[in-house]
Amino acid sequence: MTSNTTLPPADAGRIDRGVGRLDPKRAVARALMPDYWLQTLDTRHGYTRRQDDTDGQRDHAQNLEVMIGPDGDCWLTAGGGQMLRFRTWAGGGMSVRTRQALMVLAEAIRLDNEDRPQ
């Protein structure tokens, strides 16, 4: 008995954007550089995603949100709690890679909301 299921190629997890394969370590290092800006993100906008295990609850306690300020600082709120600020290097930021990772998280939330609105 044969299956009609098509499996992805073995290298499907690699990043390929038409310019050759990109080593994941290099991709992460580039995304975490302080001067890297994701063009798809807007400032003064909150990127919010509700967690998966909400048991039908729709309150703010179920949300994760990343907001990017007009100055480029990133703000993180989880579960409707306190907003945590991660500044740009120029603004005195001490965790510039963490700030960059929050930008990547904001992009992931944006894409999830686009593909699977809640």
Secondary structure, DSSP 8 states (H G I E B T S, - for coil): ---------TTTTSEESSS-EE-HHHHHHHHTSTT---TT--TTEEEEEE-S--TT--SGGGEEEEEE-TTS-EEEEETT---EEE--TTTT-S-HHHHHHHHHHHHHHHHHHHHS--
